[in-house]
């Protein structure tokens, strides 16, 4: 089995897109790649990082490369749900209410500093993220297809932040972090042309409709039963571990499977192998694990590594089809 010529060409375009973003957001190619993997899987991404490392620039650049309808919401303490989803106003004679759509009605939404607003306003995002629709005054309005939320949040110990509820965190497929650039990468960034101006002149690499075709192809990626058992066994370890108060949900297992299939696709394979699962595991698990005591980001990643060491990776039964 092999991909069609058209599909292979689209996969090559994805790699061109990743390279284009890397020329602007220097040194964060793997984060860009994982962001594209999450979007191929139809999922949302939460970027947790300190301010000023390029989260917003990364998201704006991806939107420009995909020629997607794009909006940005700056989350603040005084933001209210209608600022996000929109509001209804009566027409001239008052007999009918017209719905004025909010900025959430775009294909790609940058939810900037999402944890700086109140839990009530954060809750307005739940229905949109899980069901791709919003409800107002008893009426339901579908969101565009595709619909991605790429959200940023500052570390929760920063002043003026509210922890995101577990139900909302679980709607994010990945949690990613850019971190500080390496010394040489930061020097290269300083020597490069103005990044914001470069983004504004960037040409689209792949139309969003073509990206949708790739998304549909993710469903055709083959997964051996042994790997399905492996994904569930990893999740079960988190649910029974004494150091974990809240383990990975079944939705987390589903997200792990979808992300592994999307990763296989971007690698040009029509089947999932264990490397695909291990590559996406940390981004899928980081924000879903609630520990009995506070752990740093590095400690959480190390803990996930320890979990994978407890299980034998099923390699023999994974075959090419």
C-alpha atoms as a printed R data frame, in Angstrom:
    type eleno elety resid chain resno       x      y      z
1   ATOM     1    CA   UNK     A     1   0.000  0.000  0.000
2   ATOM     2    CA   UNK     A     2   1.284  3.484 -0.820
3   ATOM     3    CA   UNK     A     3   0.000  7.029 -0.856
4   ATOM     4    CA   UNK     A     4  -1.196  8.646 -4.063
5   ATOM     5    CA   UNK     A     5   1.101 11.024 -5.909
6   ATOM     6    CA   UNK     A     6  -1.093 13.970 -4.889
7   ATOM     7    CA   UNK     A     7  -0.961 12.988 -1.229
8   ATOM     8    CA   UNK     A     8   2.814 12.585 -1.299
9   ATOM     9    CA   UNK     A     9   3.124 16.037 -2.846
10  ATOM    10    CA   UNK     A    10   0.972 17.498 -0.085
11  ATOM    11    CA   UNK     A    11   3.146 15.826  2.570
12  ATOM    12    CA   UNK     A    12   6.206 17.415  0.954
13  ATOM    13    CA   UNK     A    13   4.457 20.780  1.130
14  ATOM    14    CA   UNK     A    14   3.981 20.253  4.857
15  ATOM    15    CA   UNK     A    15   7.731 19.870  5.242
16  ATOM    16    CA   UNK     A    16   8.213 23.047  3.183
17  ATOM    17    CA   UNK     A    17   5.798 24.777  5.545
18  ATOM    18    CA   UNK     A    18   7.750 23.601  8.598
19  ATOM    19    CA   UNK     A    19  10.993 24.857  7.022
20  ATOM    20    CA   UNK     A    20   9.381 28.221  6.254
21  ATOM    21    CA   UNK     A    21   8.256 28.655  9.855
22  ATOM    22    CA   UNK     A    22  11.717 27.655 11.086
23  ATOM    23    CA   UNK     A    23  13.274 30.491  9.084
24  ATOM    24    CA   UNK     A    24  11.169 32.944 11.087
25  ATOM    25    CA   UNK     A    25  10.839 31.239 14.478
26  ATOM    26    CA   UNK     A    26  14.461 30.159 14.609
27  ATOM    27    CA   UNK     A    27  15.480 26.957 16.359
28  ATOM    28    CA   UNK     A    28  11.979 25.680 17.164
29  ATOM    29    CA   UNK     A    29  11.486 23.318 14.248
30  ATOM    30    CA   UNK     A    30  10.415 20.350 16.371
31  ATOM    31    CA   UNK     A    31   7.756 22.453 18.127
32  ATOM    32    CA   UNK     A    32   6.454 23.585 14.726
33  ATOM    33    CA   UNK     A    33   6.406 20.011 13.526
34  ATOM    34    CA   UNK     A    34   4.455 18.794 16.553
35  ATOM    35    CA   UNK     A    35   2.003 21.673 16.163
36  ATOM    36    CA   UNK     A    36   1.310 20.570 12.598
37  ATOM    37    CA   UNK     A    37   0.941 16.967 13.804
38  ATOM    38    CA   UNK     A    38  -1.695 18.079 16.324
39  ATOM    39    CA   UNK     A    39  -3.581 20.037 13.670
40  ATOM    40    CA   UNK     A    40  -3.458 17.062 11.288
41  ATOM    41    CA   UNK     A    41  -5.049 15.047 14.082
42  ATOM    42    CA   UNK     A    42  -7.780 17.681 14.335
43  ATOM    43    CA   UNK     A    43  -6.681 18.799 17.790
44  ATOM    44    CA   UNK     A    44  -5.995 21.986 19.716
45  ATOM    45    CA   UNK     A    45  -2.612 22.968 21.184
46  ATOM    46    CA   UNK     A    46  -1.742 24.666 24.465
47  ATOM    47    CA   UNK     A    47   1.619 26.457 24.546
48  ATOM    48    CA   UNK     A    48   2.822 26.956 28.110
49  ATOM    49    CA   UNK     A    49   5.821 29.202 28.368
50  ATOM    50    CA   UNK     A    50   7.207 32.415 29.738
51  ATOM    51    CA   UNK     A    51   6.408 35.587 27.746
52  ATOM    52    CA   UNK     A    52   8.639 36.635 24.857
53  ATOM    53    CA   UNK     A    53   9.859 33.302 23.436
54  ATOM    54    CA   UNK     A    54   7.855 33.422 20.185
55  ATOM    55    CA   UNK     A    55   4.588 31.589 20.864
56  ATOM    56    CA   UNK     A    56   2.385 34.185 19.172
57  ATOM    57    CA   UNK     A    57   4.821 34.585 16.270
58  ATOM    58    CA   UNK     A    58   4.837 30.831 15.680
59  ATOM    59    CA   UNK     A    59   1.041 30.648 15.530
60  ATOM    60    CA   UNK     A    60   0.676 33.695 13.255
61  ATOM    61    CA   UNK     A    61   3.286 32.264 10.870
62  ATOM    62    CA   UNK     A    62   1.512 28.888 10.641
63  ATOM    63    CA   UNK     A    63  -1.799 30.644  9.924
64  ATOM    64    CA   UNK     A    64  -0.191 32.665  7.136
65  ATOM    65    CA   UNK     A    65   1.448 29.589  5.587
66  ATOM    66    CA   UNK     A    66  -1.894 27.757  5.572
67  ATOM    67    CA   UNK     A    67  -3.880 30.699  4.230
68  ATOM    68    CA   UNK     A    68  -6.354 30.118  7.070
69  ATOM    69    CA   UNK     A    69  -8.969 32.535  8.376
70  ATOM    70    CA   UNK     A    70  -7.266 33.784 11.512
71  ATOM    71    CA   UNK     A    71  -8.155 35.788 14.594
72  ATOM    72    CA   UNK     A    72  -6.435 36.593 17.850
73  ATOM    73    CA   UNK     A    73  -8.105 37.120 21.205
74  ATOM    74    CA   UNK     A    74  -6.093 38.683 23.983
75  ATOM    75    CA   UNK     A    75  -7.481 37.136 27.163
76  ATOM    76    CA   UNK     A    76  -7.698 39.615 30.029
77  ATOM    77    CA   UNK     A    77  -9.393 39.595 33.459
78  ATOM    78    CA   UNK     A    78 -12.292 41.744 32.191
79  ATOM    79    CA   UNK     A    79 -13.017 39.620 29.079
80  ATOM    80    CA   UNK     A    80 -16.576 38.227 29.001
81  ATOM    81    CA   UNK     A    81 -18.012 35.291 26.974
82  ATOM    82    CA   UNK     A    82 -19.748 37.541 24.430
83  ATOM    83    CA   UNK     A    83 -16.341 39.036 23.550
84  ATOM    84    CA   UNK     A    84 -15.444 35.575 22.277
85  ATOM    85    CA   UNK     A    85 -18.578 33.981 20.837
86  ATOM    86    CA   UNK     A    86 -20.569 37.077 19.878
87  ATOM    87    CA   UNK     A    87 -23.945 38.488 20.904
88  ATOM    88    CA   UNK     A    88 -27.531 38.948 19.723
89  ATOM    89    CA   UNK     A    89 -29.128 42.342 19.149
90  ATOM    90    CA   UNK     A    90 -32.704 43.155 18.106
91  ATOM    91    CA   UNK     A    91 -33.289 44.389 14.560
92  ATOM    92    CA   UNK     A    92 -34.938 47.743 13.836
93  ATOM    93    CA   UNK     A    93 -38.486 46.729 14.696
94  ATOM    94    CA   UNK     A    94 -37.392 44.510 17.601
95  ATOM    95    CA   UNK     A    95 -39.121 41.379 16.248
96  ATOM    96    CA   UNK     A    96 -35.982 39.413 15.375
97  ATOM    97    CA   UNK     A    97 -32.599 39.129 17.051
98  ATOM    98    CA   UNK     A    98 -29.583 39.191 14.777
99  ATOM    99    CA   UNK     A    99 -26.511 37.242 15.836
100 ATOM   100    CA   UNK     A   100 -23.225 39.130 15.559
101 ATOM   101    CA   UNK     A   101 -20.452 36.572 15.369
102 ATOM   102    CA   UNK     A   102 -17.452 36.920 17.637
103 ATOM   103    CA   UNK     A   103 -13.788 36.310 16.752
104 ATOM   104    CA   UNK     A   104 -14.125 32.600 17.564
105 ATOM   105    CA   UNK     A   105 -15.728 32.153 14.120
106 ATOM   106    CA   UNK     A   106 -12.429 31.640 12.333
107 ATOM   107    CA   UNK     A   107 -10.540 28.572 11.199
108 ATOM   108    CA   UNK     A   108  -7.553 29.277 13.406
109 ATOM   109    CA   UNK     A   109  -7.960 31.053 16.723
110 ATOM   110    CA   UNK     A   110  -5.017 32.336 18.722
111 ATOM   111    CA   UNK     A   111  -6.201 32.419 22.343
112 ATOM   112    CA   UNK     A   112  -3.405 34.530 23.784
113 ATOM   113    CA   UNK     A   113  -2.689 34.174 27.512
114 ATOM   114    CA   UNK     A   114  -5.840 32.116 27.954
115 ATOM   115    CA   UNK     A   115  -5.257 31.681 31.689
116 ATOM   116    CA   UNK     A   116  -5.409 35.416 32.394
117 ATOM   117    CA   UNK     A   117  -9.197 35.502 32.158
118 ATOM   118    CA   UNK     A   118 -11.825 34.305 34.618
119 ATOM   119    CA   UNK     A   119 -13.037 30.678 34.800
120 ATOM   120    CA   UNK     A   120 -16.469 31.814 33.550
121 ATOM   121    CA   UNK     A   121 -14.971 33.135 30.327
122 ATOM   122    CA   UNK     A   122 -12.659 30.134 29.977
123 ATOM   123    CA   UNK     A   123 -15.767 27.946 30.165
124 ATOM   124    CA   UNK     A   124 -17.138 29.680 27.063
125 ATOM   125    CA   UNK     A   125 -14.395 27.925 25.100
126 ATOM   126    CA   UNK     A   126 -15.349 24.393 26.186
127 ATOM   127    CA   UNK     A   127 -18.248 23.788 23.817
128 ATOM   128    CA   UNK     A   128 -16.354 25.344 20.918
129 ATOM   129    CA   UNK     A   129 -13.266 23.196 21.469
130 ATOM   130    CA   UNK     A   130 -15.061 19.895 21.977
131 ATOM   131    CA   UNK     A   131 -18.057 20.181 19.641
132 ATOM   132    CA   UNK     A   132 -16.973 22.812 17.081
133 ATOM   133    CA   UNK     A   133 -20.076 24.884 17.811
134 ATOM   134    CA   UNK     A   134 -21.335 27.595 20.147
135 ATOM   135    CA   UNK     A   135 -24.761 28.052 21.714
136 ATOM   136    CA   UNK     A   136 -26.363 31.399 22.480
137 ATOM   137    CA   UNK     A   137 -29.945 32.140 23.494
138 ATOM   138    CA   UNK     A   138 -30.961 28.562 22.792
139 ATOM   139    CA   UNK     A   139 -29.585 28.534 19.247
140 ATOM   140    CA   UNK     A   140 -26.564 26.575 18.075
141 ATOM   141    CA   UNK     A   141 -24.093 27.993 15.562
142 ATOM   142    CA   UNK     A   142 -21.517 25.732 13.862
143 ATOM   143    CA   UNK     A   143 -17.915 26.901 13.725
144 ATOM   144    CA   UNK     A   144 -15.864 26.934 10.501
145 ATOM   145    CA   UNK     A   145 -14.242 23.781  9.190
146 ATOM   146    CA   UNK     A   146 -11.514 23.288 10.172
147 ATOM   147    CA   UNK     A   147 -11.434 24.926 13.595
148 ATOM   148    CA   UNK     A   148  -8.239 24.981 15.641
149 ATOM   149    CA   UNK     A   149  -7.495 26.672 18.946
150 ATOM   150    CA   UNK     A   150  -3.815 27.406 19.452
151 ATOM   151    CA   UNK     A   151  -3.672 28.851 22.948
152 ATOM   152    CA   UNK     A   152  -0.842 30.306 24.984
153 ATOM   153    CA   UNK     A   153  -0.627 30.474 28.729
154 ATOM   154    CA   UNK     A   154   1.897 31.847 31.157
155 ATOM   155    CA   UNK     A   155   3.132 29.615 33.996
156 ATOM   156    CA   UNK     A   156   0.361 29.413 36.597
157 ATOM   157    CA   UNK     A   157   2.513 30.937 39.339
158 ATOM   158    CA   UNK     A   158   2.669 34.224 37.393
159 ATOM   159    CA   UNK     A   159   0.658 37.111 38.790
160 ATOM   160    CA   UNK     A   160  -2.884 37.495 37.426
161 ATOM   161    CA   UNK     A   161  -3.308 33.924 36.141
162 ATOM   162    CA   UNK     A   162  -6.133 31.445 36.735
163 ATOM   163    CA   UNK     A   163  -5.515 27.682 36.499
164 ATOM   164    CA   UNK     A   164  -7.364 26.117 33.584
165 ATOM   165    CA   UNK     A   165  -9.906 23.514 34.774
166 ATOM   166    CA   UNK     A   166  -9.080 19.863 34.083
167 ATOM   167    CA   UNK     A   167 -12.077 19.534 31.721
168 ATOM   168    CA   UNK     A   168 -10.702 22.292 29.522
169 ATOM   169    CA   UNK     A   169  -7.114 21.047 29.666
170 ATOM   170    CA   UNK     A   170  -8.342 17.659 28.464
171 ATOM   171    CA   UNK     A   171  -9.699 19.303 25.278
172 ATOM   172    CA   UNK     A   172  -6.171 20.215 24.217
173 ATOM   173    CA   UNK     A   173  -4.508 17.444 22.253
174 ATOM   174    CA   UNK     A   174  -0.965 18.688 22.975
175 ATOM   175    CA   UNK     A   175   0.823 20.850 25.470
176 ATOM   176    CA   UNK     A   176   4.031 22.251 24.005
177 ATOM   177    CA   UNK     A   177   6.758 24.613 25.156
178 ATOM   178    CA   UNK     A   178   9.242 26.629 23.113
179 ATOM   179    CA   UNK     A   179  11.680 27.491 25.890
180 ATOM   180    CA   UNK     A   180  14.664 29.783 25.564
181 ATOM   181    CA   UNK     A   181  16.649 29.567 22.320
182 ATOM   182    CA   UNK     A   182  20.208 28.278 22.340
183 ATOM   183    CA   UNK     A   183  22.930 30.941 22.308
184 ATOM   184    CA   UNK     A   184  23.728 30.667 18.590
185 ATOM   185    CA   UNK     A   185  20.042 30.593 17.690
186 ATOM   186    CA   UNK     A   186  19.409 33.781 19.632
187 ATOM   187    CA   UNK     A   187  22.350 35.462 17.878
188 ATOM   188    CA   UNK     A   188  20.898 34.334 14.529
189 ATOM   189    CA   UNK     A   189  17.520 35.744 15.564
190 ATOM   190    CA   UNK     A   190  19.057 39.144 16.380
191 ATOM   191    CA   UNK     A   191  20.862 39.222 13.035
192 ATOM   192    CA   UNK     A   192  17.753 38.244 11.048
193 ATOM   193    CA   UNK     A   193  15.360 40.759  9.449
194 ATOM   194    CA   UNK     A   194  12.385 41.994 11.451
195 ATOM   195    CA   UNK     A   195  10.303 38.865 12.054
196 ATOM   196    CA   UNK     A   196   6.927 40.603 12.159
197 ATOM   197    CA   UNK     A   197   7.531 42.239  8.776
198 ATOM   198    CA   UNK     A   198   8.707 38.925  7.338
199 ATOM   199    CA   UNK     A   199   5.472 37.235  8.410
200 ATOM   200    CA   UNK     A   200   3.350 39.955  6.790
201 ATOM   201    CA   UNK     A   201   5.020 39.320  3.405
202 ATOM   202    CA   UNK     A   202   5.035 35.531  3.682
203 ATOM   203    CA   UNK     A   203   3.395 33.623  0.834
204 ATOM   204    CA   UNK     A   204   0.933 30.818  1.533
205 ATOM   205    CA   UNK     A   205   2.490 27.376  1.093
206 ATOM   206    CA   UNK     A   206  -0.599 25.212  1.368
207 ATOM   207    CA   UNK     A   207  -4.253 26.264  1.077
208 ATOM   208    CA   UNK     A   208  -6.376 25.194  4.006
209 ATOM   209    CA   UNK     A   209  -8.513 22.946  1.762
210 ATOM   210    CA   UNK     A   210  -5.434 20.908  0.869
211 ATOM   211    CA   UNK     A   211  -4.583 20.633  4.552
212 ATOM   212    CA   UNK     A   212  -8.103 19.297  5.146
213 ATOM   213    CA   UNK     A   213  -7.454 16.558  2.587
214 ATOM   214    CA   UNK     A   214  -4.380 15.512  4.567
215 ATOM   215    CA   UNK     A   215  -6.449 15.503  7.745
216 ATOM   216    CA   UNK     A   216  -8.896 13.098  6.152
217 ATOM   217    CA   UNK     A   217  -6.002 10.844  5.141
218 ATOM   218    CA   UNK     A   218  -5.052 10.397  8.805
219 ATOM   219    CA   UNK     A   219  -8.079  8.104  9.218
220 ATOM   220    CA   UNK     A   220  -6.599  5.675  6.689
221 ATOM   221    CA   UNK     A   221  -3.371  5.123  8.659
222 ATOM   222    CA   UNK     A   222  -3.170  1.517  9.856
223 ATOM   223    CA   UNK     A   223  -2.604  0.640 13.525
224 ATOM   224    CA   UNK     A   224  -1.823 -2.879 14.703
225 ATOM   225    CA   UNK     A   225  -3.932 -4.175 17.648
226 ATOM   226    CA   UNK     A   226  -0.766 -4.608 19.746
227 ATOM   227    CA   UNK     A   227  -0.159 -0.855 19.551
228 ATOM   228    CA   UNK     A   228  -3.734 -0.124 20.621
229 ATOM   229    CA   UNK     A   229  -3.121 -2.303 23.688
230 ATOM   230    CA   UNK     A   230   0.171 -0.449 24.285
231 ATOM   231    CA   UNK     A   231  -1.571  2.946 24.269
232 ATOM   232    CA   UNK     A   232  -4.220  1.749 26.727
233 ATOM   233    CA   UNK     A   233  -1.624  0.074 28.966
234 ATOM   234    CA   UNK     A   234   0.330  3.325 29.209
235 ATOM   235    CA   UNK     A   235  -2.819  5.215 30.191
236 ATOM   236    CA   UNK     A   236  -3.699  2.528 32.763
237 ATOM   237    CA   UNK     A   237  -0.287  2.962 34.407
238 ATOM   238    CA   UNK     A   238  -1.100  6.626 35.041
239 ATOM   239    CA   UNK     A   239  -4.481  5.770 36.584
240 ATOM   240    CA   UNK     A   240  -3.021  3.296 39.088
241 ATOM   241    CA   UNK     A   241   0.185  5.114 40.029
242 ATOM   242    CA   UNK     A   242   0.528  6.215 43.669
243 ATOM   243    CA   UNK     A   243   2.170  9.521 42.693
244 ATOM   244    CA   UNK     A   244  -0.708 10.535 40.405
245 ATOM   245    CA   UNK     A   245  -4.007 11.928 41.645
246 ATOM   246    CA   UNK     A   246  -5.630 12.104 38.191
247 ATOM   247    CA   UNK     A   247  -4.442  9.907 35.325
248 ATOM   248    CA   UNK     A   248  -4.918 10.053 31.579
249 ATOM   249    CA   UNK     A   249  -8.556  9.920 30.479
250 ATOM   250    CA   UNK     A   250  -9.937  7.752 27.652
251 ATOM   251    CA   UNK     A   251 -10.007 10.964 25.603
252 ATOM   252    CA   UNK     A   252  -6.275 11.190 26.247
253 ATOM   253    CA   UNK     A   253  -5.821  7.681 24.815
254 ATOM   254    CA   UNK     A   254  -7.868  8.676 21.769
255 ATOM   255    CA   UNK     A   255  -5.742 11.779 21.334
256 ATOM   256    CA   UNK     A   256  -2.570  9.682 21.606
257 ATOM   257    CA   UNK     A   257  -3.804  7.389 18.833
258 ATOM   258    CA   UNK     A   258  -4.842 10.252 16.543
259 ATOM   259    CA   UNK     A   259  -1.540 12.061 17.082
260 ATOM   260    CA   UNK     A   260   0.465  8.894 16.396
261 ATOM   261    CA   UNK     A   261  -1.428  8.377 13.133
262 ATOM   262    CA   UNK     A   262  -0.850 12.005 12.131
263 ATOM   263    CA   UNK     A   263   2.845 11.646 12.952
264 ATOM   264    CA   UNK     A   264   3.066  8.534 10.763
265 ATOM   265    CA   UNK     A   265   1.440 10.456  7.910
266 ATOM   266    CA   UNK     A   266   3.857 13.365  8.127
267 ATOM   267    CA   UNK     A   267   6.671 10.797  8.076
268 ATOM   268    CA   UNK     A   268   5.246  9.420  4.824
269 ATOM   269    CA   UNK     A   269   4.132  6.084  6.296
270 ATOM   270    CA   UNK     A   270   0.716  4.468  6.013
271 ATOM   271    CA   UNK     A   271   1.094  2.607  9.325
272 ATOM   272    CA   UNK     A   272   1.891  3.553 12.926
273 ATOM   273    CA   UNK     A   273   5.019  2.250 14.619
274 ATOM   274    CA   UNK     A   274   6.051  2.543 18.306
275 ATOM   275    CA   UNK     A   275   8.237  5.576 17.573
276 ATOM   276    CA   UNK     A   276   5.147  7.535 16.530
277 ATOM   277    CA   UNK     A   277   3.506  6.827 19.890
278 ATOM   278    CA   UNK     A   278   6.611  7.644 21.926
279 ATOM   279    CA   UNK     A   279   7.134 10.890 19.995
280 ATOM   280    CA   UNK     A   280   3.666 12.219 20.814
281 ATOM   281    CA   UNK     A   281   3.330 10.778 24.317
282 ATOM   282    CA   UNK     A   282   4.786 13.668 26.330
283 ATOM   283    CA   UNK     A   283   2.788 16.407 24.557
284 ATOM   284    CA   UNK     A   284  -0.372 14.321 25.068
285 ATOM   285    CA   UNK     A   285   0.300 13.503 28.737
286 ATOM   286    CA   UNK     A   286   1.916 16.665 30.194
287 ATOM   287    CA   UNK     A   287  -1.265 18.622 30.853
288 ATOM   288    CA   UNK     A   288  -3.418 15.622 31.747
289 ATOM   289    CA   UNK     A   289  -1.462 14.256 34.696
290 ATOM   290    CA   UNK     A   290  -2.377 15.698 38.092
291 ATOM   291    CA   UNK     A   291   0.281 14.747 40.640
292 ATOM   292    CA   UNK     A   292   0.013 14.420 44.412
293 ATOM   293    CA   UNK     A   293   2.779 16.999 44.713
294 ATOM   294    CA   UNK     A   294   3.919 19.792 42.430
295 ATOM   295    CA   UNK     A   295   6.460 18.862 39.770
296 ATOM   296    CA   UNK     A   296   8.409 21.002 37.343
297 ATOM   297    CA   UNK     A   297   8.025 20.574 33.584
298 ATOM   298    CA   UNK     A   298  11.356 18.728 33.462
299 ATOM   299    CA   UNK     A   299  10.288 16.393 36.267
300 ATOM   300    CA   UNK     A   300   6.980 15.631 34.522
301 ATOM   301    CA   UNK     A   301   8.777 14.679 31.295
302 ATOM   302    CA   UNK     A   302  11.191 12.516 33.287
303 ATOM   303    CA   UNK     A   303   8.250 10.818 34.999
304 ATOM   304    CA   UNK     A   304   6.663 10.013 31.617
305 ATOM   305    CA   UNK     A   305   9.975  8.485 30.520
306 ATOM   306    CA   UNK     A   306   9.871  6.263 33.615
307 ATOM   307    CA   UNK     A   307   6.349  5.132 32.706
308 ATOM   308    CA   UNK     A   308   7.431  4.051 29.235
309 ATOM   309    CA   UNK     A   309  10.349  2.117 30.742
310 ATOM   310    CA   UNK     A   310   7.853 -0.044 32.649
311 ATOM   311    CA   UNK     A   311   6.312 -1.523 29.496
312 ATOM   312    CA   UNK     A   312   7.825 -3.608 26.739
313 ATOM   313    CA   UNK     A   313   7.442 -1.845 23.398
314 ATOM   314    CA   UNK     A   314   5.543 -4.131 20.977
315 ATOM   315    CA   UNK     A   315   7.768 -4.173 17.917
316 ATOM   316    CA   UNK     A   316   7.498 -7.684 16.475
317 ATOM   317    CA   UNK     A   317   3.833 -7.491 15.567
318 ATOM   318    CA   UNK     A   318   4.117 -4.129 13.835
319 ATOM   319    CA   UNK     A   319   4.270 -4.867 10.144
320 ATOM   320    CA   UNK     A   320   4.100 -2.972  6.906
321 ATOM   321    CA   UNK     A   321   0.914 -3.435  4.972
